[in-house]
Amino acid sequence: RAHNPWHKVVELPPRDEKTDDCSINVWVTDGERRNIGFYDFAENVWIFGKAYGKVTHWAYLPEVKP
């Protein structure tokens, strides 16, 4: 995947070990803008910045890539 780090949202990021309700922080995009965000498994929504939003793809942050 080195040539294309972006994952479609049908494949969710891994859960954060510190909380079962949220994913690890990742890059998210709506197709136009990028931001750091996470997926809230309890609410089934993407959260980035200070808002909920439509996310089309996500990518690992360089420091947390497994």
PyMOL commands that set and color helices and strands:
alter all, ss='L'
color gray80, all
select helices_A, chain A and resi 62-64
alter helices_A, ss='H'
color red, helices_A
select strands_A, chain A and resi 7-8+26-29+34-40+45-48+51-52+57-60
alter strands_A, ss='S'
color yellow, strands_A
deselect
rebuild
show_as cartoon
